[in-house]
Amino acid sequence: MPTFKSPSSNAISTQRSADTSRRFDAHAEVYDARVGVPESALTQVAQKIIQCLAGKPENKPNLLEIAPGTGELAQFLFPLCHYHGLEGSQGMLAQLHQRLGALASTHVESSPAELADANQTWPVADASQDAIVIARAAHLLARDHLIKEVRRCCREHSAFLILGRVQKAPDSVAAQLRRMLHQRLREHGHQPRRGGKIHQQLAASIDKDYRTLSAACWQVSESPLQVLNTWRDKTGLGGVVLNAREHVKILDQLEQQCKEHFGDIEKKQQSGREYQLLCATIR
Ligand SMILES: C[S@@+](CC[C@H](N)C(=O)[O-])C[C@H]1O[C@@H](n2cnc3c(N)ncnc32)[C@H](O)[C@@H]1O
């Protein structure tokens, strides 16, 4: 059984974490509709994660998910392991508890996740975990602290850090728009975040021989206008927090560029998504 320290020592205190948590609080109710992953894909992702640990613990592994959000993946991991999540946004956590409520009541663990700032010491005992899972959130966390906590909380020589990310097909509408956005941000003097690289660097810093697995693939249908509209609601763009005026200006410029590039910006196009897992062994 997992052992957890009291959450009280882990109050959200840094400005960065507080800002992030406010940002996700504001979007908690629409998060899944905006960037959710299909359940069929998430089932496969959860199974693949447990397969990564196969041959290790005879019993259900202790698995800690950092920043589980609304619990999209947690709901499928939960029945397969001793699951616990540390989430920094009260709003996202509320969605997770709603989603996992029925499931959790049928299991021994009373609470599947708690409010905690992953940029502070995690409320988790030393050497207690078989795996740490971080899906689509590693780029939001302080890297050195993350590595330190992963090493502290995991059992030595027999545990894993598993990073999840969704890869868009390079020719998809969303990927094309992302490239245009990054170009615009650079023209405005900003340095956009390169999500994929962050995951690779983090995995490599734990295990230079980390593996990348394709856990699930699916199709999406999206129009340039839909992608732009989801960005209009966001606080930051490409990992850069902008003032409201510049945010609107950049998106207006992008919309104009999309009209020139795509023609009909309401026309939907099919494209592929892939859920990748970067699996690093703690040595
Ligand atoms: C992009 S969402 C990903 C959520 C989920 N893992 C998924 O794949 O859908 C990022 C999540 O990280 C959480 N988060 C960001 N900074 C955090 C921190 N310092 N401590 C804990 N959670 C944090 C946010 O509240 C949000 O739920």
The ligand as an SDF file (V2000), in Angstrom:
LIG
                    3D

 27 29  0  0  0  0  0  0  0  0999 V2000
   -2.1140   20.4920  -19.4530 C   0  0  0  0  0  0  0  0  0  0  0  0
   -2.8120   19.9250  -17.9470 S   0  0  0  0  0  0  0  0  0  0  0  0
   -2.5860   18.1770  -18.0640 C   0  0  0  0  0  0  0  0  0  0  0  0
   -3.5410   17.4300  -17.1910 C   0  0  0  0  0  0  0  0  0  0  0  0
   -3.5060   15.9150  -17.3580 C   0  0  0  0  0  0  0  0  0  0  0  0
   -2.2380   15.3490  -16.9320 N   0  0  0  0  0  0  0  0  0  0  0  0
   -3.8340   15.5370  -18.7760 C   0  0  0  0  0  0  0  0  0  0  0  0
   -3.0080   14.9350  -19.4620 O   0  0  0  0  0  0  0  0  0  0  0  0
   -4.9680   15.8360  -19.1810 O   0  0  0  0  0  0  0  0  0  0  0  0
   -1.6130   20.4200  -16.7750 C   0  0  0  0  0  0  0  0  0  0  0  0
   -2.0050   20.1460  -15.3440 C   0  0  0  0  0  0  0  0  0  0  0  0
   -0.8720   20.4290  -14.5320 O   0  0  0  0  0  0  0  0  0  0  0  0
   -1.3300   20.9990  -13.3230 C   0  0  0  0  0  0  0  0  0  0  0  0
   -0.2160   21.7030  -12.6970 N   0  0  0  0  0  0  0  0  0  0  0  0
    0.4950   22.7170  -13.2210 C   0  0  0  0  0  0  0  0  0  0  0  0
    1.4390   23.1300  -12.3590 N   0  0  0  0  0  0  0  0  0  0  0  0
    1.3180   22.3350  -11.2660 C   0  0  0  0  0  0  0  0  0  0  0  0
    2.0260   22.2530  -10.0260 C   0  0  0  0  0  0  0  0  0  0  0  0
    3.0190   23.0780   -9.7290 N   0  0  0  0  0  0  0  0  0  0  0  0
    1.6570   21.3110   -9.1340 N   0  0  0  0  0  0  0  0  0  0  0  0
    0.6500   20.4550   -9.4080 C   0  0  0  0  0  0  0  0  0  0  0  0
   -0.0700   20.4870  -10.5670 N   0  0  0  0  0  0  0  0  0  0  0  0
    0.2710   21.4220  -11.4780 C   0  0  0  0  0  0  0  0  0  0  0  0
   -2.4490   21.9080  -13.7810 C   0  0  0  0  0  0  0  0  0  0  0  0
   -3.2870   22.3110  -12.7240 O   0  0  0  0  0  0  0  0  0  0  0  0
   -3.1400   21.0070  -14.8020 C   0  0  0  0  0  0  0  0  0  0  0  0
   -4.0990   20.1900  -14.1840 O   0  0  0  0  0  0  0  0  0  0  0  0
  1  2  1  0
  2  3  1  0
  2 10  1  0
  3  4  1  0
  4  5  1  0
  5  6  1  0
  5  7  1  0
  7  8  2  0
  7  9  1  0
 10 11  1  0
 11 12  1  0
 11 26  1  0
 12 13  1  0
 13 14  1  0
 13 24  1  0
 14 15  1  0
 14 23  1  0
 15 16  2  0
 16 17  1  0
 17 18  1  0
 17 23  2  0
 18 19  1  0
 18 20  2  0
 20 21  1  0
 21 22  2  0
 22 23  1  0
 24 25  1  0
 24 26  1  0
 26 27  1  0
M  CHG  2   2   1   9  -1
M  END
$$$$
